Amino acid sequence: MYEVFTELLAIPNYKVVGSEISEDRVTLDINSTLDAVACPHCCQTSESLHERHRRTVRDLPVSGKPCYLRFVRRRFYCHNCNRAFCESINFVQERRDYTNRYQNWIFHQVKENNITAVQRCEELIYDAIESIFFHEAKLRTPAEPFADLKRLGIDEIALRKGKGNFALILTNLDTAEVVEVSKTARKRS
């Protein structure tokens, strides 16, 4: 019944098993398709379920509505090394309430607009968007950002319109990689 949703969601090893659609949001229930996972300590497969925790994370909008993914984060017990471990989840980072692709999308939205504009559209608090933006920028910064740098692009975006808060974005024009993102505050004269 939810095969189309599963295909559109495109998260490996997960399938959509339920949905709730209201006037202001879409929530998709997803389950892992794996019965057993490899222990990160000894690499033996385990299907011995130890604990289950419900999680809900924000994902890309669907039909202009905020979309949330609801799933169970499973902990397994490895009988080989006698340790419990969480299954690896590749679509959301630890201690984050949103998917990796939503983080990427917010980053691009802020680059094109500003945090205040994205805040209005996404109904997120300013600090959350700012945190997402700088976290994604840090992930995009290469280990040696100035190695082989020939042409540097400098862009400044308003973090909050009319408040004098800006982010300075340095980009390698030849590779289109973000070299550095830093917060700046300028006093208007």
N, C-alpha and C positions, 0 to 999 in steps of 0.2 A: 504493500500500500504506500510506503514512503520511499520507494526506490528512486523516484525523481529527486526528492529532497536530498537523499544520500548522495546521489551523483552530483547535484549542484553544490552541496557542502564540500565535497572533495577533501575529506579528512581521512587519510589512510587508516585502516583497521577500525573504523567507526561507522555505524549505520544509524539513521534516524528511525526511532521507534515510536515517536509520538510528537504532537505539536499542540500548542495553544496560540490562537491568534485572536487578539483583541483590537480595539480601536487604536491603541497607542503602542503596542509592542507585539513581537513574535517570539515565542519560546519554543525551541526544538529540544526534545529529549533524545539524547544519543547514547548508544551503548557500544562498548568495545566488542569487536568480533573475535577477539583472541580469548581462548579458554585458559591458556597457560602462557607465562612469560619467563624470560631468562633472569635468573638471579644476578644482580650486578657484582656480587662478591665472588661467586664460584662458577658462574655461567651455566649452571644446571637449570633445566626448566622446572617450574613449579606451577601447580594448579591448585595448591592449597591456599584457599582464601583466608586471610587473617582478619581484616577489617574492611569496612566500606564507608566512605564519606561522600556525601552529596556536595557537588559544587555547581555553581552557576557563573558563567563568564560571558562578557559582552563580545559580540562578533559583529561583522559588517552588517549594515542595514539591509533589510529586505523590503522591497516596495516602499521605500521611504520611512519605514518604521524601525526603531531599534530592535536588534535581534539578540537573543540570549541563548546560549547552549547550556543545557542542564545535563549533567552526567555524574557517574559514580567514580570517584577516585578510589581505586582498589589497592589494598596492601596484601601482599602474599607472604606466606611463610615458607622458607626453604628448609627442607628436612636434611639436606646434604650438609649445610654449614650452620644450621640452627639459628637463622637470623630472619627477621621480618624486613620487607622492603616494599617501597611503592613502585607501582608500574610506571614506566617512563611515558610521559605524555608529550608529544612533539608539537602540539599546536598551541600550547600556552606555557609560559615560563612560570617557575616557582613563585609563589606569593603574588601573583598578578591576577586581577579580576577581569582580564580581557585577553583575547587571542592575539597571537603574533601578527596576524594579518590586519587586525583592527588597529594595533599599535602602529603598523606601517602606514595604514590609511590615515590615521590621525596626524602622523608626521607630515605626510604630503599635504593634507588639508591646511595645517598651520603654515607650511612653507608658501602655499598659494594665497592664504588669507592672513589671519592673525589669530591668536588664541581666543580673543573675545568673540570673534565671528564663529569659530568652531564651537565655543562654549554654548552659544545660542542654539546652534543647529543640533548639537549632540546631547544637550542637557546634562553636561558634566560640569563639575566645579573647575574653576580656573587652575588650581594647584594640580589637579589630576591630569589635565591636558598638558600643562607645563612639564610635569614629571614624565609623561609619556614621550613628549617631544625630545627632551634632553636624553632620556634613556635610549631611544631609537637612534638619535644622533651619535651617541657614544658607540653603539653597536656598528654604525656605519663608518666610523673613523678607523682607518687602517692603522696597523701597529707602528709603522714608520711613515707618518703622513707626508713628510717633506722629502722623502727619497724620490728621486727622479722627477721632482716638481719643476716644470718649465713655465707654465702659465697658471696664475692664481686668480680665481674669481672671488670677489668680495660682495656679499649681499647682506643687507640689514633688514630684518623683519620686525614689525611691531608686535611685541608680546601682548600688550594691552594698548589699544588705540587711545591716543591723547594723554597717556600717563608717563611718557618718557622712558618706558621699559622696552628694550630692544634685545634681539639676539643677533649676533654677528656670525654669519655663516661663511666660512672659507672653503672654496671648492677647487679641486684640481680640474682645470678646464679641459685637459686632454683625456682624462679618464672618467670625468663626471662623478668622481668620488668626493664625498664630504671629507674635508681635511680637519676641520675644527668647527665647533659651535660653542660660542661663549655668550653669557649673559652680559649685557652692558646697560648702563643707565646714563642717560645724557640729560643735562640740565638745559632746558630751552631758554634761549636768550631773547 
